[in-house]
Structure formats: C-alpha cells, structure tokens
Amino acid sequence: MARTHYLAIIWAVCFAWPLAVSAQENSENKSSLQPAKPEEKSAPTNKPAAPAEDNLAKLESRLDKLQTELAQLGKNLAELKQQLAVLGQGISTVDKGLDDLKKDVAAVNTVLQQQMLAKRLDALEQQVQQLREIVKQESERLQAALAQTPKGEVRKAFAAPLATGQIILRNDWSLPVSVSVDGVTYTLQPGQEQRVIRPAGNFTYEVHGWQLPRTRSLSAGEQFLIRIALP
C-alpha cells in the first residue's frame, strides 16, 4: 500500500506536473495571440435642463396669478357698475330738480308780471287822480271867475284852458327807485318810464336815496325828463 502511494506521487511529479505546466503555457500563448477587443464606451446620458415637475409648478403659479387678477377685475367691474348706478340716480335727481326749478321760475315770472301789472295800474290811478285834481282846479278857477263877473254882463268868451306840461320819470338803473313829484310818490322798476301831467309852473321833485328835493319850472307843452342812472 505504501509502495503504491509513493509510486503515484513519483508519477505525478515526473509526468503530470510537466504536462499541466505545458498546457498552461499553451493557453497563455493563445490568449496573447488573440486580438484585443475594443473597449466599449458607455452611452452618454443627457440630463434634462429642467424637470417636468418644475415646469408644471410654474404653470400652476401663473394660472393662480391670472385667476387672482381676473377676480380683482371682476370686483372692480362690480364697483364701477355700482358707481354708475349711483351716478344715474344723481342725474335723475338733478333732472327732477331742473324741472322743479323751471316750474318755480315760471311761477316767479307770473308773480312778477302780476306785480308789474299792479304797479302799472297804480301809476295809471295816480295819473287819473292828477287829472281829477287838474279838472277840480280848473272848475274852481272857472267858478271863481264866474262869481266875480257882474250880473247882467254878457260873457263873450270863456277863459283859455289851463296850460300843462309833462314830467317824464325814467329809471335806467338796475334796482327799483322811488320819485316824489309835489308830494306824490312814484315807484319805478328797472327800465320803467312814468309820465306825469302837471300844470305849467313850478314843481318840486325828489329822488329818494339819490337826490334831495329840488324845485323847477315847467313850461306849457314842455317835457321835463328826470332820469335815474349811475353817473
């Protein structure tokens, strides 16, 4: 048994070991004779410039901003409509006020016309009163003359009629003015003219608030003008 073991070791050293070494060398020589394979290059990886998530977030942010602006515009539009409604109510109120003012002006004009008519009637009444006084004076003078005539004397002619003149009162000022002629007061509206018939002779007139009493002479057929105006 021991002899067989020793013989196997000797065979392995003498024969198997050189064969194994020779086979290994041949394998290495074959490997050195084969061409080298080119190195495989790794494919380049292109990284995206910006992730899709970032773009989506930006779009959502812009959309939110636009929605906020639209909401603000809608609010401004509602306020503008409200202001226009208030303005329309104000215009309606102004129109109504203008209509009322026109009615008031028409009523005032009617009242003024009535007042002017009443004042003209007063002036006419004053003129009639003056004429009555003149007729009365003439009648008294005639009666006195007849009384002095001797009885039985035939009167051949009557006395000549009393000579008269006119005093013209004219208000060219912008306010009413009162003028007195021989104690009779006349109130003149702006632009109004009043004619006073007086017997020829002296008369006294006064412009109240403007001029003290003055005495002037009025000739027969004369027209004496008293004009009230700014100097």
Phi, psi and omega per residue, in radians:
M1 nan -0.827 3.135
A2 -1.149 -0.608 3.138
R3 -1.167 -0.683 -3.119
T4 -1.173 -0.660 3.128
H5 -1.135 -0.741 3.118
Y6 -1.143 -0.656 3.140
L7 -1.150 -0.625 3.127
A8 -1.178 -0.659 3.140
I9 -1.172 -0.746 -3.120
I10 -1.113 -0.680 3.138
W11 -1.148 -0.718 -3.119
A12 -1.137 -0.638 -3.108
V13 -1.321 -0.654 -3.026
C14 -1.457 -0.629 -3.015
F15 -1.994 -0.857 -3.038
A16 -1.225 -0.672 -3.087
W17 -1.148 -0.811 3.105
P18 -1.088 -0.605 3.128
L19 -1.171 -0.700 -3.138
A20 -1.159 -0.679 3.132
V21 -1.170 -0.718 -3.138
S22 -1.133 -0.703 3.122
A23 -1.130 -0.620 3.138
Q24 -1.209 -0.659 3.136
E25 -1.177 -0.700 3.120
N26 -1.094 -0.686 3.126
S27 -1.131 -0.668 3.128
E28 -1.204 -0.634 3.123
N29 -1.153 -0.699 3.102
K30 -1.100 -0.666 -3.140
S31 -1.158 -0.614 -3.138
S32 -1.288 -0.463 -3.139
L33 -1.378 -0.393 -3.130
Q34 -1.287 2.422 3.139
P35 -1.144 2.549 -3.128
A36 -1.306 2.381 3.121
K37 -1.307 2.415 3.124
P38 -1.149 2.519 3.126
E39 -1.227 2.283 3.115
E40 -1.338 2.197 3.120
K41 -1.502 2.406 3.116
S42 -1.309 2.385 -3.128
A43 -1.157 2.312 -3.136
P44 -1.126 2.479 3.108
T45 -1.820 2.087 3.129
N46 -1.566 2.000 3.104
K47 -1.442 2.375 3.128
P48 -1.149 2.522 -3.118
A49 -1.097 -0.725 -3.141
A50 -2.486 2.332 -3.138
P51 -1.118 2.677 3.132
A52 -1.109 -0.529 3.136
E53 -1.116 -0.680 3.132
D54 -1.123 -0.768 3.123
N55 -1.067 -0.735 3.131
L56 -1.112 -0.682 3.126
A57 -1.143 -0.694 3.114
K58 -1.115 -0.761 3.125
L59 -1.084 -0.724 3.117
E60 -1.120 -0.656 3.115
S61 -1.127 -0.779 3.104
R62 -1.095 -0.690 3.128
L63 -1.117 -0.719 3.099
D64 -1.103 -0.704 3.136
K65 -1.113 -0.753 3.116
L66 -1.119 -0.705 3.113
Q67 -1.106 -0.665 3.095
T68 -1.130 -0.763 3.125
E69 -1.115 -0.710 3.109
L70 -1.107 -0.691 3.107
A71 -1.113 -0.703 3.118
Q72 -1.154 -0.714 3.099
L73 -1.100 -0.704 3.087
G74 -1.096 -0.676 3.094
K75 -1.136 -0.770 3.115
N76 -1.091 -0.689 3.126
L77 -1.125 -0.694 3.110
A78 -1.128 -0.715 3.103
E79 -1.128 -0.688 3.124
L80 -1.119 -0.725 3.098
K81 -1.082 -0.691 3.118
Q82 -1.130 -0.736 3.109
Q83 -1.119 -0.689 3.104
L84 -1.117 -0.658 3.104
A85 -1.123 -0.747 3.106
V86 -1.113 -0.714 3.118
L87 -1.100 -0.704 3.096
G88 -1.081 -0.705 3.082
Q89 -1.109 -0.689 3.104
G90 -1.113 -0.699 3.116
I91 -1.119 -0.707 3.103
S92 -1.087 -0.702 3.117
T93 -1.124 -0.731 3.128
V94 -1.115 -0.740 3.114
D95 -1.062 -0.742 3.116
K96 -1.121 -0.702 3.102
G97 -1.102 -0.667 3.103
L98 -1.128 -0.726 3.101
D99 -1.076 -0.767 3.111
D100 -1.100 -0.682 3.135
L101 -1.128 -0.702 3.097
K102 -1.073 -0.720 3.108
K103 -1.110 -0.721 3.130
D104 -1.122 -0.731 3.128
V105 -1.099 -0.734 3.108
A106 -1.082 -0.717 3.122
A107 -1.143 -0.707 3.120
V108 -1.123 -0.732 3.105
N109 -1.056 -0.708 3.108
T110 -1.096 -0.749 3.131
V111 -1.132 -0.741 3.127
L112 -1.102 -0.728 3.107
Q113 -1.080 -0.712 3.104
Q114 -1.128 -0.700 3.120
Q115 -1.140 -0.758 3.113
M116 -1.073 -0.738 3.125
L117 -1.103 -0.719 3.127
A118 -1.119 -0.691 3.134
K119 -1.186 -0.650 3.091
R120 -1.144 -0.692 3.085
L121 -1.106 -0.682 3.089
D122 -1.085 -0.723 3.133
A123 -1.124 -0.719 3.108
L124 -1.117 -0.695 3.095
E125 -1.096 -0.655 3.096
Q126 -1.136 -0.716 3.104
Q127 -1.117 -0.733 3.104
V128 -1.076 -0.694 3.119
Q129 -1.119 -0.679 3.100
Q130 -1.121 -0.739 3.113
L131 -1.104 -0.663 3.095
R132 -1.093 -0.715 3.119
E133 -1.125 -0.699 3.127
I134 -1.118 -0.775 3.121
V135 -1.085 -0.700 3.128
K136 -1.113 -0.755 3.121
Q137 -1.100 -0.739 3.124
E138 -1.114 -0.716 3.136
S139 -1.129 -0.749 3.123
E140 -1.134 -0.711 3.138
R141 -1.132 -0.692 3.129
L142 -1.162 -0.752 3.119
Q143 -1.110 -0.664 3.113
A144 -1.145 -0.692 3.133
A145 -1.166 -0.701 3.112
L146 -1.158 -0.607 -3.141
A147 -1.178 -0.537 -3.134
Q148 -1.446 -0.182 -3.129
T149 -1.340 2.252 3.136
P150 -1.090 2.568 3.126
K151 -1.191 2.523 -3.140
G152 1.552 -0.259 3.121
E153 -1.391 2.256 3.132
V154 -1.446 2.093 3.128
R155 -1.416 2.073 -3.070
K156 -1.521 -0.455 -3.088
A157 -2.640 2.634 3.067
F158 -1.550 2.807 3.111
A159 -1.174 2.639 3.119
A160 -1.124 2.581 3.130
P161 -1.069 2.672 -3.105
L162 -1.159 2.259 3.119
A163 -1.303 2.423 -3.120
T164 -2.299 2.869 3.034
G165 -2.399 -3.140 -3.123
Q166 -2.143 2.419 3.008
I167 -1.913 2.052 -3.092
I168 -1.716 2.102 3.079
L169 -1.812 2.162 -3.094
R170 -2.337 2.221 3.125
N171 -1.833 1.801 3.088
D172 -1.752 0.287 3.104
W173 -1.682 2.997 -3.059
S174 -1.582 0.033 -3.141
L175 -2.256 2.759 3.088
P176 -1.101 2.560 -3.111
V177 -2.372 2.492 3.095
S178 -1.901 2.327 -3.132
V179 -2.245 2.345 3.097
S180 -1.911 2.325 3.076
V181 -2.163 1.962 -3.112
D182 0.901 0.739 3.072
G183 1.541 -0.151 3.115
V184 -1.702 2.188 -3.063
T185 -1.692 2.340 3.095
Y186 -2.106 2.258 3.088
T187 -1.790 2.120 -3.083
L188 -1.920 2.255 3.019
Q189 -1.389 2.850 3.111
P190 -0.957 2.207 3.138
G191 1.448 0.001 -3.098
Q192 -1.503 2.577 3.099
E193 -2.209 2.409 -3.123
Q194 -2.264 2.300 3.112
R195 -1.884 2.242 -3.126
V196 -2.040 2.130 3.124
I197 -1.575 2.181 -3.116
R198 -2.323 2.645 3.031
P199 -1.141 2.611 3.108
A200 -1.052 2.442 -3.124
G201 2.416 -2.935 -3.110
N202 -1.348 2.563 3.037
F203 -2.533 2.780 -3.132
T204 -2.112 2.322 3.112
Y205 -2.324 2.766 -3.135
E206 -2.577 2.332 3.036
V207 -1.764 1.889 -3.024
H208 -1.122 2.247 3.137
G209 1.420 -0.081 -3.108
W210 -2.152 -0.818 -2.963
Q211 -2.486 2.430 3.093
L212 -1.290 2.883 -3.131
P213 -1.014 2.417 3.105
R214 -2.311 2.609 3.112
T215 -1.980 2.271 -3.132
R216 -2.316 2.899 3.121
S217 -1.859 2.361 -3.139
L218 -2.002 2.122 3.137
S219 -1.512 2.858 3.111
A220 -1.146 2.254 -3.138
G221 1.369 -0.002 -3.106
E222 -1.394 2.598 3.022
Q223 -2.033 1.861 -3.092
F224 -1.703 2.131 -3.060
L225 -1.699 2.252 2.979
I226 -2.024 1.851 -3.042
R227 -1.915 2.238 3.118
I228 -1.841 2.035 -3.137
A229 -2.753 2.856 3.089
L230 -1.174 2.490 -3.138
P231 -1.194 nan nan
